[in-house]
């Protein structure tokens, strides 16, 4: 651990956060962030977009995200610092690009908790209409903020419990789903959810992938815990890839079973609740409401808990460099967590959740643009740092794989709808103005960039 602390000091920082996370803590955190049952919530849209080849869409999405995970692994080895893509672009390209990368990923991370709380609150409001959406918003936010301030190890323990519960729900669905197929419900066991030649077209499947890939967003959050991890610089990268493959496998299994149970995706009455129609066929009312409740609490507690922890670390890192107000870098004297940033994220989550409660689509657009823009800059950072600066001859890991990742993410980014791009570019424009004011008006000096 002391070697890691000394290594951190080489970048001009001192160890303030508590190092207590292991490889498995990071894997659990990443899996929680991605949500093992994430397809429950968007299944209908992926099924419609892929002409029923839902499992194929998730396989392609996983493969595409692997290249981005590998770039995260490369940069986390070189710069084991909290801050994720903000730090990687800052150190791998320059401080201005790093700020814009951090500003872009903020759009993802700072809006993700709001989106998760809102979707969960809306789902529970449908089950218990007597309780208003704002009640669930406040409840989820209060619980998660308390857990995250208490400490990252406490968060890790909570994550393990929640992950086990999600896996139990998933196992119940898989067992009942297989049982339903054996009884003759649906289309039986078929490879059509993996590949259906008469209905296949690459453009069609890739349009579905652009939706399915959203289920994988969050694996990158593991890199924000670099200063709280023990075991060496490669632990973050290994955990990122392991978590991605683990969740990807679960996504494929559950969507393959669901597509076989309800093969005619054109007959879903509501795409938002399509998976719950599948669950009803597989296990009746019990399984339907179990899946609804599990989705609500996995998003509102587990996923949002991880998201809040991630964005608070990015705010902490940017505040430490004074690219954001320095108060975000304050660490709790007892729990050793960035508590000011955590409380700020909670406040923003509540305000944004209330503001967008009737415009979930617009909020989703902001999240997508921020994440994908950050990923694009990440791949460029790998190439610039290793190939151009370090003169690396490892062309496979430091050039070819990042270029493939850049092309894959670039394709998905290009496929975003016009609203996503308009709102996203507006956010980036605000960031450019803010950066210009820091540089030319307040004469901010660059952060310590010694290597």
Secondary structure, 3 states (H helix, E strand, C coil): CHHHHHHHHCCCCCCCCCCCECHHHHHHHHHHHHCCCCHHHHHHHHHHHCCCCHHHHHHHHHHHHHHHHHHHHHHHHHCCCCCCHHHHHHHHCCHHHHHHHHHHHHHHHHHHHHHHHHHHHHHHHHHCCCCCHHHHHHHHHHHHHHHHHHCHHHHHHHHHHHHHHHHHHHHHHHHHHHHHHHCCCCCCCCCCCCCCHHHCCHHHHHHHHHHHHHHHCCHHHHHHHHHHECCCCCHHHHHHHHHHHHHHHHHHHHHHHHHHHCCCHHHCCCHHHHHHHHHHHHHHHHHHHHHHHHHHHHHHHHHHHHHHHHHHHHHHHHHHCCCCCHHHHCCCCCCCCCHHHHHHHHHHHHHHHHHCCCCHHHHHHHHHHHHHHHHHHHHHHHHHHHHHHCCCCCHHHHHHHHHHHHHHHHHHHHCCCHHHHHHHHHHHHHHHHHHHHHHHHCCCCCCCCCC
